[in-house]
Amino acid sequence: MAVTKTTEISGKCIRDGRYIRSKVKANKKTKALDPVLGIAQIALKQTIDARIAADAAAIDARAEQDAREEDLQDALGVLSAKLFGESGS
């Protein structure tokens, strides 16, 4: 019958170092995913930045359109005053 070495580390039972090996393997897998997650995070940030820029451009365009509409309303008011002012005289 083989003797196995059992060690208790913070409540985890380790037999023949199997837990340590599996933990190292898990860490290697996590580290392998780090670049992929980093790329995904960069892509997400770029998408968010592009969305913010698009929203800002839409707000600017709307502000310009509102300013043009106000200018047209003012011009229409002046034109109406001249037309009705002349015809009323």
LINFEN-V14106 format. One record per residue. N is the residue number from 1. RES is the residue in three letters. SS is DSSP state (helix for helix, strand for strand, loop for the rest). OMEGA is omega in degrees with one decimal (* if undefined). Layout:
BEGIN
n = (N;N)
res = (RES;RES)
ss = (SS;SS)
omega = (OMEGA;OMEGA)
END
This chain:
BEGIN
n = (1;2;3;4;5;6;7;8;9;10;11;12;13;14;15;16;17;18;19;20;21;22;23;24;25;26;27;28;29;30;31;32;33;34;35;36;37;38;39;40;41;42;43;44;45;46;47;48;49;50;51;52;53;54;55;56;57;58;59;60;61;62;63;64;65;66;67;68;69;70;71;72;73;74;75;76;77;78;79;80;81;82;83;84;85;86;87;88;89)
res = (MET;ALA;VAL;THR;LYS;THR;THR;GLU;ILE;SER;GLY;LYS;CYS;ILE;ARG;ASP;GLY;ARG;TYR;ILE;ARG;SER;LYS;VAL;LYS;ALA;ASN;LYS;LYS;THR;LYS;ALA;LEU;ASP;PRO;VAL;LEU;GLY;ILE;ALA;GLN;ILE;ALA;LEU;LYS;GLN;THR;ILE;ASP;ALA;ARG;ILE;ALA;ALA;ASP;ALA;ALA;ALA;ILE;ASP;ALA;ARG;ALA;GLU;GLN;ASP;ALA;ARG;GLU;GLU;ASP;LEU;GLN;ASP;ALA;LEU;GLY;VAL;LEU;SER;ALA;LYS;LEU;PHE;GLY;GLU;SER;GLY;SER)
ss = (loop;loop;loop;loop;loop;strand;strand;strand;strand;loop;loop;strand;strand;strand;strand;loop;loop;helix;helix;helix;helix;helix;helix;helix;helix;helix;helix;helix;helix;helix;helix;helix;helix;helix;helix;helix;helix;helix;helix;helix;helix;helix;helix;helix;helix;helix;helix;helix;helix;helix;helix;helix;helix;helix;helix;helix;helix;helix;helix;helix;helix;helix;helix;helix;helix;helix;helix;helix;helix;helix;helix;helix;helix;helix;helix;helix;helix;helix;helix;helix;helix;helix;helix;helix;helix;helix;helix;helix;loop)
omega = (-177.0;178.4;177.8;179.0;179.7;179.9;179.2;176.8;-179.4;175.4;-179.5;179.9;179.6;177.6;177.2;177.6;-178.2;-179.1;179.7;-179.9;-178.6;178.6;177.5;179.1;178.6;178.3;177.7;178.4;179.4;179.5;177.7;179.1;-176.9;178.7;179.6;178.5;177.5;178.2;178.8;179.5;177.8;179.2;178.7;179.3;178.6;177.8;179.0;178.7;178.4;179.0;178.0;178.8;178.7;177.5;178.9;178.0;178.5;178.0;178.0;179.8;178.9;178.5;177.5;179.1;177.8;178.8;177.2;178.9;177.3;177.9;178.7;177.5;178.1;179.6;178.4;177.2;178.8;179.9;178.7;179.4;179.4;-178.6;-177.6;177.5;179.8;-177.3;179.8;-176.5;*)
END
